Amino acid sequence: MKLVNIGFGNMISAERLVAIVSPDSAPIKRIVQEAKEKGTLIDATHGRRTRAVIITDSDLIILTYLQSETVAARLEDTEADTADEEADDE
């Protein structure tokens, strides 16, 4: 299982990640509010401004202070490490 750092030492499973979106649009704000009401919201911002919303395949919504591009770059680094390990195994 590969983990992606989303800030402040918080990690998420790369395999469970479905989308990384900006929190500014009305539909995303609705999704965040509904998740808060259902209890499926994880706030990993540590009091900072939310810059990205991560949606997982288990219907969890995760808020992070990192920008979407930063999380995506860290995800790509994780995937590159996985490809390197698989090539070494062969």
C-alpha positions as CSV (number, residue, x, y, z in Angstrom):
1,M,0.0,0.0,0.0
2,K,1.4,3.4,-1.0
3,L,0.7,6.4,1.1
4,V,0.6,10.1,0.0
5,N,1.5,12.9,2.4
6,I,-1.3,15.5,2.6
7,G,0.5,17.7,5.1
8,F,1.3,17.8,8.8
9,G,2.3,14.2,8.7
10,N,-1.2,13.1,7.5
11,M,-1.2,10.3,4.9
12,I,-3.8,8.8,2.7
13,S,-3.8,5.6,0.6
14,A,-3.0,6.3,-3.0
15,E,-5.1,3.3,-4.1
16,R,-8.3,4.8,-2.5
17,L,-8.0,8.2,-4.0
18,V,-10.6,9.1,-6.6
19,A,-10.3,12.8,-7.2
20,I,-8.5,15.9,-6.0
21,V,-10.6,19.0,-6.6
22,S,-10.7,22.7,-5.7
23,P,-13.0,23.7,-2.9
24,D,-14.3,26.8,-4.6
25,S,-17.2,25.6,-6.7
26,A,-20.7,25.3,-5.3
27,P,-21.1,21.5,-6.0
28,I,-17.9,20.8,-4.0
29,K,-19.0,23.0,-1.2
30,R,-22.3,21.0,-1.1
31,I,-20.4,17.7,-1.1
32,V,-18.2,19.0,1.8
33,Q,-21.3,20.1,3.8
34,E,-23.1,16.8,3.2
35,A,-20.0,14.9,4.3
36,K,-19.8,17.0,7.5
37,E,-23.5,16.2,8.3
38,K,-23.0,12.5,7.6
39,G,-19.8,12.3,9.6
40,T,-17.6,11.3,6.7
41,L,-15.5,14.5,6.5
42,I,-11.9,14.4,7.6
43,D,-10.4,17.9,8.2
44,A,-6.6,17.6,7.8
45,T,-6.0,21.4,7.5
46,H,-5.0,22.0,11.1
47,G,-6.9,25.3,11.0
48,R,-5.5,26.6,7.8
49,R,-7.4,27.5,4.7
50,T,-8.7,24.6,2.6
51,R,-7.0,24.5,-0.8
52,A,-7.9,21.0,-2.0
53,V,-10.7,18.5,-1.4
54,I,-9.8,14.8,-1.8
55,I,-12.5,12.3,-2.6
56,T,-12.0,8.6,-1.8
57,D,-13.6,5.5,-3.1
58,S,-14.9,4.8,0.4
59,D,-17.1,8.0,0.3
60,L,-14.8,9.9,2.6
61,I,-14.1,13.6,1.9
62,I,-10.7,14.9,3.1
63,L,-9.8,18.6,3.4
64,T,-6.1,19.6,3.1
65,Y,-4.3,22.9,3.1
66,L,-2.1,21.8,0.2
67,Q,-3.0,22.8,-3.3
68,S,-4.4,20.2,-5.7
69,E,-1.2,20.4,-7.8
70,T,1.0,19.6,-4.8
71,V,-1.0,16.6,-3.8
72,A,-1.1,15.4,-7.5
73,A,2.7,15.8,-7.7
74,R,3.2,13.8,-4.5
75,L,0.8,11.1,-5.9
76,E,2.9,10.9,-9.1
77,D,6.1,10.6,-7.1
78,T,4.5,7.7,-5.2
79,E,3.4,6.0,-8.5
80,A,6.9,6.5,-9.9
81,D,8.4,4.8,-6.8
82,T,6.1,1.9,-7.3
83,A,7.1,1.5,-11.0
84,D,10.8,1.6,-10.0
85,E,10.2,-1.1,-7.3
86,E,8.3,-3.3,-9.8
87,A,11.1,-3.0,-12.4
88,D,13.7,-3.9,-9.7
89,D,11.7,-7.1,-8.9
90,E,11.9,-8.3,-12.5
